[in-house]
Amino acid sequence: MKILNILSGKGVKATFFVLGYIAYRYPDLIKKIQERGHEIATHGYSHRRVYTMTPESFRKDLRRALTVIRGITTEPVNGYRAPEWSIRNDSLWALDILNQEGFEYDSSMTPFPFIGNPGNAEIPTKLDLKNGYIREFPPLASTTSLIKFPLGGGWGLRVFPYSLIRSTIYNLNKAGQPGLIYLHPREFDDNNPYIKLPLIKKMVLQARIEKTEKRLCRLLNDFHFTSISAFMKIGKNPEMYA
């Protein structure tokens, strides 16, 4: 509700990638998100990494999520986001399944060497598949020539200087491209349960977590944001977005 209230205060519509498991347990929450004009997309049902599943189990998980969400909402589910950006070189088959199940876009592939592939696109891209295509929306990445870092969410959004994040989005917008920002509800929670974790995982999950809300509010003041489906309708490249 804190996220919804922040977005409402700025008049911004967003895309919510909803877990089927959460939609099943809290259908009224999903209805509230949609009633405020936001897009409902899916994060799968059980938050399993795609590359740990077979094509059959992935399709089953996907359909289970769609069944629950479609039973709650009144709009089509156009988008998918894999847990932990887990559509990689060894799970590209998932894109064909998404296409077969009627999805218009995916947001599961990153250009980061430590969780993705440096060769992946850094801007929205139309991916040709066996029987059609799907649009890919990657997260905001730094534009250094040596290595790409995540700037659009998680630890990257919290840790890197805001001036770097702002200038990266500005330069993308100047070139006619969007900057995709992603957030997790737990990053707005002041009472997350304590879990003993390895140092690197603790840094990824907790580093400067108190900055999340402030960073979001600054971004909403500095730029205009909208949902992914809404952006596709107004995108400037007809070949990619028509």
C-alpha positions in Angstrom: 0.0 0.0 0.0 2.9 2.3 0.6 4.0 1.9 -3.0 0.5 2.4 -4.3 0.1 5.6 -2.3 3.5 7.0 -3.6 2.5 6.3 -7.2 -1.0 7.8 -6.7 0.5 10.9 -5.2 2.6 11.4 -8.4 -0.1 10.3 -10.8 2.0 7.5 -12.1 0.9 4.1 -13.4 3.2 1.1 -13.2 3.5 -2.6 -14.0 3.1 -5.0 -11.1 4.6 -8.4 -11.8 2.5 -10.5 -9.5 3.3 -14.0 -8.2 0.4 -16.4 -8.7 0.9 -17.7 -5.2 0.4 -14.2 -3.8 -2.6 -13.5 -6.0 -4.2 -16.8 -4.8 -3.7 -15.8 -1.1 -4.5 -12.1 -1.5 -6.9 -11.6 -4.4 -8.2 -8.3 -2.9 -4.7 -6.8 -3.0 -4.5 -7.6 -6.7 -7.9 -6.0 -7.3 -6.7 -2.8 -5.4 -3.7 -2.6 -7.7 -5.8 -2.8 -10.8 -8.5 -0.5 -9.5 -5.8 2.2 -9.2 -5.1 1.9 -12.9 -1.9 -0.2 -12.8 -1.0 -3.0 -15.2 -1.0 -6.5 -13.8 1.6 -8.8 -15.3 3.0 -12.0 -13.8 6.1 -13.2 -12.0 5.2 -16.9 -12.4 3.4 -18.8 -9.7 6.0 -20.1 -7.3 9.1 -17.9 -7.8 11.2 -20.7 -9.3 14.2 -19.8 -11.4 13.4 -20.7 -15.0 16.7 -22.5 -15.7 15.9 -24.9 -12.8 12.7 -26.0 -14.5 11.9 -28.1 -17.6 9.9 -26.6 -20.4 6.9 -28.7 -19.2 7.2 -27.6 -15.6 7.7 -23.9 -16.6 4.6 -24.0 -18.8 2.6 -25.6 -15.9 3.8 -22.9 -13.4 3.0 -20.2 -15.9 -0.5 -21.4 -16.7 -1.2 -21.8 -13.0 -0.3 -18.2 -12.4 -2.4 -17.1 -15.3 -5.4 -19.0 -14.2 -5.4 -17.3 -10.8 -4.7 -13.8 -12.0 -7.2 -14.0 -14.8 -9.8 -15.1 -12.3 -9.2 -11.8 -10.4 -8.5 -9.1 -13.0 -10.4 -7.8 -16.0 -7.5 -7.1 -18.3 -5.2 -9.5 -20.3 -1.9 -10.5 -18.8 0.6 -9.2 -21.4 3.9 -9.4 -19.6 6.2 -11.8 -17.7 9.2 -11.3 -15.5 11.3 -14.3 -14.4 12.4 -14.6 -10.8 16.1 -13.5 -10.5 16.3 -12.6 -14.3 16.5 -16.3 -14.9 15.9 -16.5 -18.7 19.5 -17.1 -19.7 21.3 -18.8 -22.5 20.4 -22.2 -21.1 16.7 -21.3 -20.8 15.9 -19.3 -24.0 13.3 -21.9 -24.7 11.1 -20.1 -22.2 10.6 -17.2 -24.7 8.9 -19.5 -27.2 6.6 -20.8 -24.5 5.7 -17.2 -23.5 5.0 -16.5 -27.1 2.8 -19.6 -27.4 0.9 -18.6 -24.3 0.0 -15.2 -25.7 2.5 -12.9 -23.9 3.4 -9.7 -25.7 6.6 -8.9 -23.8 9.2 -10.3 -21.4 11.4 -8.5 -18.8 13.7 -11.3 -17.7 17.1 -10.9 -19.5 19.9 -8.7 -18.3 23.2 -7.5 -19.9 25.1 -8.1 -16.6 27.9 -10.8 -16.6 27.1 -12.0 -13.1 23.4 -12.6 -13.7 22.7 -12.7 -17.4 24.7 -12.2 -20.6 26.8 -9.1 -21.5 25.6 -9.6 -25.1 21.9 -9.2 -24.1 20.2 -6.0 -25.2 20.4 -2.9 -23.0 17.3 -1.2 -24.6 13.9 -2.6 -25.5 14.3 -5.1 -28.3 12.1 -7.2 -30.6 13.3 -10.9 -30.4 12.4 -13.2 -33.3 11.3 -16.6 -32.2 10.4 -19.9 -34.0 6.8 -18.8 -34.6 6.6 -15.1 -34.1 8.4 -12.6 -31.8 8.3 -11.2 -28.3 9.5 -7.8 -27.0 12.2 -7.8 -24.4 12.5 -5.0 -21.8 15.8 -5.1 -19.9 16.5 -3.3 -16.6 18.4 0.0 -16.6 22.2 -0.6 -16.9 25.2 1.6 -16.6 26.8 2.6 -19.8 30.5 2.0 -18.9 32.6 0.3 -21.6 34.2 -2.2 -19.3 31.3 -3.8 -17.4 27.6 -3.3 -17.0 26.1 -2.7 -13.6 22.4 -2.6 -12.6 21.2 0.9 -11.9 17.5 0.4 -12.1 16.6 -1.6 -9.0 17.8 -3.6 -6.1 21.2 -2.9 -4.6 22.2 -0.9 -7.7 19.5 1.6 -7.3 20.3 2.0 -3.6 24.1 2.1 -3.8 25.2 3.9 -6.9 25.2 7.8 -6.9 21.8 9.2 -7.8 23.5 11.6 -10.3 24.7 8.5 -12.3 21.3 7.0 -12.4 19.7 10.2 -13.4 22.2 11.0 -16.1 21.9 7.4 -17.5 18.1 7.8 -17.8 18.4 11.3 -19.2 20.8 10.1 -22.0 18.5 7.2 -22.8 15.5 9.4 -23.0 17.4 11.9 -25.2 18.0 9.0 -27.6 14.3 8.1 -27.6 14.7 5.1 -25.2 13.1 4.4 -21.8 14.9 3.5 -18.5 13.2 0.6 -16.8 13.1 0.8 -13.0 12.1 -2.1 -10.8 11.3 -2.4 -7.1 10.3 -5.0 -4.5 7.8 -4.4 -1.8 10.2 -5.7 0.8 12.5 -2.8 0.1 9.8 -0.4 1.5 9.3 -2.5 4.7 10.9 -1.2 7.9 10.2 -4.5 9.7 11.7 -7.2 7.4 12.4 -10.4 9.4 16.1 -11.1 10.3 17.6 -13.9 8.3 21.2 -15.1 8.7 22.7 -14.8 5.2 26.2 -14.9 3.6 27.8 -11.4 3.4 27.3 -10.9 -0.3 23.6 -11.9 -0.2 23.1 -9.6 2.8 24.6 -6.8 0.9 22.4 -7.4 -2.2 19.2 -7.5 0.0 19.9 -5.0 2.7 22.6 -2.4 1.6 21.2 1.1 2.0 17.6 -0.3 1.9 16.4 2.8 3.6 17.3 4.7 0.4 14.7 2.9 -1.7 11.7 5.1 -1.0 13.7 8.3 -1.3 15.3 7.2 -4.6 11.9 6.3 -6.0 10.4 9.7 -5.1 13.3 11.6 -6.6 13.0 9.6 -9.9 9.2 10.3 -10.0 10.0 14.0 -9.6 12.7 14.0 -12.3 11.1 11.8 -15.0 7.8 10.7 -16.4 7.0 7.0 -15.9 4.3 4.6 -17.1 3.6 0.9 -17.4 5.3 -1.3 -19.9 2.1 -2.0 -21.9 1.3 1.8 -22.0 4.8 2.5 -23.2 4.5 0.0 -26.0 1.4 1.8 -27.3 3.2 5.1 -27.5 6.7 3.9 -28.4 8.4 5.8 -31.3 9.7 2.7 -33.2 6.7 1.2 -35.1 8.7 -1.9 -36.0 9.3 -2.7 -32.3 6.1 -1.4 -30.7 3.3 -1.4 -33.3 
